[in-house]
Amino acid sequence: MNEVKKITIAIPARNEGKFIGQCLDSLLSQTYPKELTEIIIVDGASTDDTKKVALHYAAQYPFIKVFDNPKKYTPYSMNIGVQNATGEAVTIGGAHSTYEKDYLEKCVRYLNEYPDATNVGGGIRTTPSRDTLTAKGIVAALSSFFGAGNSLFRTGITEPTWADTVFGGCFRKELFDEIGYFNEHLTRSQDMEFNIRLKKAGKKILLVPDIVSVYHPKATFWSFFVHNLKDGIWAILPMKYGARMFKLRHLLPFFFVSGLFGSLVLSLFIPFFLYFFYLGLGFWILAAAHFSLKLSLREKNIALFPFVFIAFAVRHFGYGIGSIVGFIRLATG
């Protein structure tokens, strides 16, 4: 593999005016040399001041470039960023994220230290975007096994590990010439689908514990529900394009929610099925209460308990309902 020197970070952004500034500030404070760094912001027809903020930074720093994506959707922005990148490596950034000072330096170092790796990335440290119990409850839920499953980039590892996916991802630029770009049919889960193609092509993904991004999730239960609903839909819909992207952890909310709904409907005709409904719901309530209490005690804030509990409910039911919608849309074309 060619040695990586210059790195491009491509940032799709649509209506991220509240976050894009702090994202760029974290990238400007990177330890990696500025002359070997390129930042590309692709604005997806924002209706707020996202592009204005981006152009303000670009006017001050020549290595920051701004491109337009009139089609709005994320995969188009990702591909515009990759196609215009001049670095030997391209990492897909998030306008909703901030980065540790050595983030880019470590991406380059591990790509060069592990020549078999074509995608290198790390985990995320999830932090609340608001100082509210709701936002903190959502963060706690996303940082736990009960909320994230066995997703290694969320639950953490102790040493570099070959993995199926990473958060963000820093790719060797030549990889896109070999296996193509991000699938523009997918308004979500583009990185997951790309990593599946990467693995099928015999390439490797390296998850490194000391490459850290800071992610700020949704801060209200409604926006968190909508986010998980869409995630559930797009865990299933990519099968329309020949990509089986889900793992067991992605299907558990579907089995749980459809099982509850199915047993409730069947109980209208066969009352015995009502016991299955109570059994499933009761087991979930006990598990959610256990993990909510555990997380609240860990944070030394028992007032957090009901907010974590609700966040678990929003996470699991939102994702499960989304998966049901995804299967219906898949079946009906």
ABEGO torsion letter per residue (X at the ends): XBBBABBBBBBBBBGAAAAAAAAAAAAAABABBAAABBBBBBBBGBABAAAAAAAAAAAABAABBBBBBAAGBAAAAAAAAAAABABABBBBBBAABBBBAAAAAAAAAAAAABAABABBBBBBBBBBABBBAAAAAAAAAAABAAAAEABAAAAEBABBBBBABBBGEBBBAAAAAAAEBBBAABABGAAAAAAAAAAAAGBBBBBBAABBBBBBBBABAAAAAAAAAAAAAAAAAAAAAGBBABBAAAAAAAAAAAAAAAAAAAAAABAAAAAAAAAAAAAAAAAAAAAAAAAAAAAGBAAAAAAAAAAAAAAAAAAAAAAAAAAAAAAAX
